[in-house]
Amino acid sequence: MSTSTMLAGRLHLDTLTFGVEEVPVPVPGPGEVLVEVRAAGVCLSDVHLIDGSISPFFPVDAVRESGAVTLGHEVAGVVHSLGPDVRGAWAPGQPVVLQAGQACGECEDCVRRRSTCQRPLTRGVDYDGGWAQYALAREDTLVPLPAHLPFDQAAIIPDAVSTPYAAIVEAGTVRPAQAVGIWGAGGLGAHGIRLARLVGAAPIIAVDPLPTARERALAFGADLALDPAAPDFARAVAEATAGQGIHAAFDFAGVAAARAQATASLGPGGVLVLVGLTPEPLTVADSLDFCFQTQRIRGHYGSGDDHVEQLIRLASAGRLDLTPSITAHVPLAEAADAVTRLEKKIGDPIRLVLTP
């Protein structure tokens, strides 16, 4: 492999075939930075892209024309080189984290400089991501990384940590002493438990069919870990919440049965936050009681730029230790194996991290 080419994990969208290929090293354009990737997380969303459950929402021209995209939206590395007209104080060798997406810059909200974007682009979905030796990043999507924070831990902050963080503090508006339910204690849910504890939720009830996941949930700070199939499930929730039900329930699994159970567990004024992605329909079994109790269901996707920056500060200050979140490091060349391990829950991973 020459210095002008690199390895990249590419998904061909027409055939849904994935492989690590040799491709040209990208050249940064105006306002762009070329980042040498040091670590990239493997997410269940990547698995869903490969199996066709989800597809690019707003693919950029290069993805549409090539019919392929480099996966990876959880990325950390060092600045390699700068494109023209980069205005920030970025320098080669500087450690950085890449935001998991960016505003399109072209919709009406972007043109009017509003904080929202009508067509948000996701890294590794709508445009090339970081399952590669090098990745392009628009300079406004770079976040400086303190030198003492390891690349593997930093890489998973965008999405694996920031998505549940935003779900808990924004969508769920969790406050101290409020009862929280976490359905699914995998890559997102495990962090959801830790973050709910960080903001003072009590009790924290984790729900997962896997005994190992329930054990992990307790280790990560859950007060109670339940099997969703347990015959006394409803009674256990009632006892844990003094009959008040759950204030904020989070579906991190993307499973219809979990959503139905979570809805039934809500207390008056409770909210169900949908974080896990699934195309399955959502049904409220008792809509009269749902309305009478003024309960709510909120969709949730990703996080804001400020959430990633806040989490980097929390991790840097020792408030959030992400060491237990890294299940294993996998060479980039073996990315397909990492996908299989996550899809089949081999070793019950929280986060596998690719290392180019």
N, C-alpha and C positions, 0 to 999 in steps of 0.2 A: 504494500500500500504506500503510495507516494505522499509527500507532504501536502499535496493539493486535494487529497481525498481523505475520507474518514469513514468509520463505521456508524451506522444509524439503524435503529429499529423502525422499519417502515411497514405501515399497513396499507395494502392495496384495496381501495374501497369497493371496487366492482366485484372482486372475487372474495373479499374478506380474508385474504391470505397475509400472514405476517411473517417477516423474516428480518434478520440483521444483514444489511447490504452495505457495499462500498459505494459511497456517493461523494460528490464534490463538497469540499468545505465551503460553506456559504460565505459570501462577501458582504460585510455590513454596508447598508446604504445610508442615506442622509438620516441623521438622528438615531442611528442604530449602533449597537455594540455587539461585538463577537465575544462570546463567553466560552471559556474552556470548562467543560462540565466536569465536576468532581463527584457528584452524587445526584441520582434521580430516583424518586420513589415510584413504586409499582402500585397502582390503585385499582380498585374493583371497576372503576369507570373505564380503565384501559381494557380490562377483560370484556366489558360490555361492548366496547367499540369493536373488538376483534370478533365477538360472536354475533354482532349485528343488532344487539338489543337497542343501542343508541347509535346515532350517526352525527356527523358534523352539522351544527345548527346553521352557521353562516360561513361556509368555507371560503377562504380567500381565493383569488384567481389562480395562484400557483398550485393550490391543492385541487381545484376543479380541473385545471388543465392537465396535471400529471396523474390525477386519479389516485394519488397516494399522499399519506401524511406521516411524518415522524411523530411517534407518540411521546408522551411524557409531559406532565404539567406540574410536577413537583421537582424543582431543579435548583441546584446551588453549584457555584463554581467560582472562577476568577476571571476578571476582565482580561481578554487576550489582545484585542485591538479595537480601535474606534473608527466608525464611519465618518464621513464629512458632516459638518454642522452639528456635532454633538456639543450641547451647551453645558452639561453638568460637569462636575469636577471628578470625572472618572479617569482612572489611570491603569495601565496594564499591571496585572498582579493583584489588583484589589479584590478581596472576597465579596461576593454578592449572592443574594437570593433573587430568583426571578418570580415575579407575580404570576399566578396561574392563568392570567388572561389580561385583556386590555380593551379599552373602549375603541369602537370602530373609527372614531374621528370624523365620520361623514354623515351620521344621522342628524336630525334636527336638534336633538338634545345636545349632541357633541358640538355642533356648530354654534349653538347658543351658550356653550360652556356650562351646561348644567351638570350636576353631579351624577346623573343617571345616563345610561346609554341604551338606545332602543335595540341595538344589535351587538351586544357584547361578544367579543371573540375569546375563545378558550384555547390556551396554548396546548399543543399536542392533539387538538381536535379540529379546530378551524384553521390553524396554521401550524407549521412545524414546531415540535416541542424538543424536549431535552434528553430523549433516549438516544444520545449521540455523543460523539467526542467534543463537538462544538455546537453551540446554539446561538441563533440571533435573538436579540432582545431590543425592543424599542427602549430608549433610555429612560422613559418615564415609568417603565415596568421593573426597573432595577431597584433593589433595596440593599443598602450597605450592610455587610455582615461583620460583627465583631470578630476579631481574630481568634478569640478563645472558644467560640461556639463551633463545634465540629460540623463539617459539611453534611454528613448524613442526617444529623438531627435538624439542621437548618433546612435541608431540601424538603422535608416532609411537612414543614410548617404551612406552606401554601397548600390548602385543601385538607390533608389528613388531620391537621390541627385547626387551621383557620375556619374550615367549614363548620365543624361542630361548635367552635367558639362563637362564630357569628350566629349560628342557630340558637345557642343558649342565651347569649347576652342581648341579641337584637330580636330575632323572630319569636323566641320564647319569653323574652324579658324576665328571665329568672332572677329572683331576689333571694336574699338570705332567708333560711327557714322554710322555703317553699318545697313541697314534695315534687320530685322529678322522677319520671320513668324513662329508662333508656332501653329501647327494643333493638337488639343486635349489639354485641360487644366485640365486633371486629375492628377493622382499621379506623373507622370513624367513631363508632360507639365507645370503644375503649378510651379514646381521648375525650369524648363527651362526658364520660364518668369523671375523669380527672378534672375537667374544666368546671363541671357542675359543682364539684367539691370546692374548687378554687373560689367560686363566687358565693359559697355558703349554703347551697341547697341542702335540705334535710327533710325527710330521708331521701336517699338516692336508691331507686329500685332498678336493678338491671334485669333484663329478660332475654334469655338465649337458650335454645334447645341443646347446645353443646355443653357438657359438664366442664370441659377445659376452659371454655369461654366464661362460664359462670365463676370458676375459680379465679380467672384473670380479673374479672369484674370486681370481685372482692378485694383482690390485691391492689387494684387501681383506685379503690376508695368507695365502692358501692356499699351501702348499709345492708342490702339484701339482694340476693341473686336468685331468681326464680326460673323454673322450667315452664315455658308457656303452656305445656300440655298437662301440667299438674292439676289434679282434680280440685284441689283447694286453692287454686290461683287467686280467684276473686276474694276469698276470705283473707288470704295472706296480704293482699294489697290493702284491704279495708283495715286490718289490724295495724299494719305499718303506718297508715295515714290517719289513725284514730277515726276512721269512718268518713273522712273528708274527701277521699279520692285524690287523684294526682292533679297537681296544678298545671304542669307542663310535661307532656309526653312527646318523645322524640322517636320517630321511626328512622333508624339508621340502617335497617336491613333492606328496605324496598320490597317488602313482602305484604301481600294483601291481608293475609291472616293476622299479621302483626299490627297492621293499621286498624283492623276491626277490633282487636283486643285492646289496643291502646285507647281507642275512642270510648269503649265501654268502661275503661278504668278512670276516665276523667271525672273530676269533681266539678262543682258549680263554678262557672266562669273559666273552666280549664281550656287549654289549647293543645291541639295536636300539631306538631311541626313535622312536615314530610321532608326528610333529608335524603334518604335512600331513593335511588331512581328506579322506576319500573313503569312499563307501559300499561300495566294492569289497571282496570277501573277501580275507583274508590267508592265504597258503599257505606252509608250510615244506616245501621239497622233500625234504630229507633229515632227517627228524625224529630218526632214530637218532643221527646225528652231532651234531645240535643238542643232544640230551640228554647225549651222551657228553662234549661240550665244555662242558657246563653254561652254555650261552648263554641269553640272556633277551630277551624282547620286552616293552617297556613302552609303554603308551599315555600321551599327554601332551596337556593342554589348558590353554592360558592360562598364568597366573602368579599369584603371591601379591602382596598389597599391599606387602610389604616389598621385593619385587624391583623394583617401580617406583621406590620411594624410594631404593634402592641405586643404581639406574641414573641417577637424577637427580643424585645426589651424584657419581657417576663422571663424568658429562658436565659437571657444573659445575666439577669439579676438573681438567678437561682430559685425563682419562684416556681419554675416549671422544668423539671428534669425529664428530657425526652429519651434518655438512654434506654429505658426498658421498651421503648417503642420500636427499636430497630431489631427485627427478628434475625435477619441475615443480610450479608452483602453478596451480591451476585455479579459476576463480570458481565459487561454489556453484551459480549458475544453470546452469552447464554440467556438472553432476555426471554426467549420463548419458553425456556424451562421455568423461569420465574413466574411467567404468566400462568403456566400449568399448576405450579405450586400454590398460587393464590386462588385460582379457580377451583381447585379440588381441595383446598384448605389443608394441604400437606404440611404438617407441623403446626397447624393453626396459627398462621403468621399474623402479626399486627401490621408491620410494614417490611417489605423486602426492598432493598436499595440497590440499584444498579451502579456499578463503578466502572467507568470507561477505562 
